[in-house]
Amino acid sequence: MDSHTAKTGDREQLVRLAQGVSDEEVLAAVHYLEYLTDRADPYLQSLLCVPEVDHELSEECERGLQEAWDDIRADRVHSAEEVKRELGL
């Protein structure tokens, strides 16, 4: 068996561990599991591997980035899984 393949009881253990997470740590656990899920997305990985470009951004790009940060601060964001579900992917 591949060492990266989940064993029969691994998912059950994951559920047990999740049920034991304190209320204060639930959000952190959710974010970490979203990270693990998103990490397997090849499209997202290709975006993360794009080399950094060192040049000035246009005013349009600056406005777009500001709008994106405003959306994040106002919690107007969706996980990759939510977007896939909404698009039927």
C-alpha positions as CSV (number, residue, x, y, z in Angstrom):
1,M,0.0,0.0,0.0
2,D,1.2,3.5,-0.9
3,S,2.4,5.3,2.2
4,H,0.4,8.4,1.0
5,T,-2.9,6.4,0.7
6,A,-5.3,6.6,3.7
7,K,-5.6,3.4,5.6
8,T,-9.1,2.0,6.4
9,G,-9.3,3.6,9.9
10,D,-7.7,6.9,9.0
11,R,-10.9,8.7,8.1
12,E,-12.6,7.5,11.2
13,Q,-9.7,8.7,13.3
14,L,-9.9,12.1,11.5
15,V,-13.5,12.4,12.4
16,R,-12.8,11.4,16.1
17,L,-10.0,14.0,16.2
18,A,-12.2,16.6,14.7
19,Q,-14.9,16.0,17.3
20,G,-12.3,16.5,20.0
21,V,-11.2,19.9,18.8
22,S,-12.1,22.7,21.2
23,D,-14.6,25.4,20.2
24,E,-11.8,27.9,20.2
25,E,-9.8,25.9,17.7
26,V,-12.5,24.8,15.3
27,L,-12.0,27.7,12.9
28,A,-8.2,27.0,12.8
29,A,-8.9,23.3,12.1
30,V,-11.4,24.2,9.3
31,H,-8.8,26.6,7.7
32,Y,-6.1,23.9,7.9
33,L,-8.3,21.3,6.3
34,E,-9.3,23.8,3.5
35,Y,-5.5,24.3,3.0
36,L,-4.9,20.6,2.7
37,T,-7.9,20.3,0.2
38,D,-6.8,23.3,-1.8
39,R,-3.2,22.0,-1.9
40,A,-4.3,19.1,-4.0
41,D,-5.9,21.4,-6.6
42,P,-3.5,21.4,-9.7
43,Y,-4.8,24.7,-11.0
44,L,-4.2,26.4,-7.6
45,Q,-0.7,24.8,-7.5
46,S,0.1,26.2,-10.9
47,L,-0.9,29.6,-9.8
48,L,1.3,29.3,-6.7
49,C,4.3,28.3,-8.7
50,V,4.3,31.4,-11.0
51,P,7.6,33.2,-10.6
52,E,7.4,36.6,-8.9
53,V,7.6,39.5,-11.3
54,D,9.4,42.6,-10.1
55,H,7.7,45.6,-11.9
56,E,5.2,48.3,-11.0
57,L,1.5,47.5,-11.1
58,S,-0.9,49.6,-13.2
59,E,-3.5,51.7,-11.5
60,E,-6.1,49.2,-12.7
61,C,-4.2,46.3,-11.0
62,E,-3.8,48.4,-7.8
63,R,-7.5,49.1,-7.7
64,G,-8.3,45.4,-8.3
65,L,-6.0,44.4,-5.5
66,Q,-7.5,46.9,-3.1
67,E,-11.0,45.6,-4.0
68,A,-9.8,42.1,-3.3
69,W,-8.4,43.0,0.1
70,D,-11.6,44.9,0.9
71,D,-13.6,41.7,0.0
72,I,-11.4,39.6,2.2
73,R,-11.7,42.0,5.2
74,A,-15.5,42.0,4.7
75,D,-15.6,38.2,4.5
76,R,-16.9,38.3,0.9
77,V,-14.8,35.2,-0.1
78,H,-15.5,31.6,-1.0
79,S,-13.4,28.5,-0.7
80,A,-12.2,26.7,-3.9
81,E,-14.7,23.9,-2.9
82,E,-17.6,26.3,-2.8
83,V,-16.8,27.8,-6.2
84,K,-16.4,24.3,-7.7
85,R,-19.7,23.3,-6.3
86,E,-21.4,26.4,-7.5
87,L,-20.0,25.9,-11.0
88,G,-20.9,22.2,-11.0
89,L,-17.2,21.1,-11.2
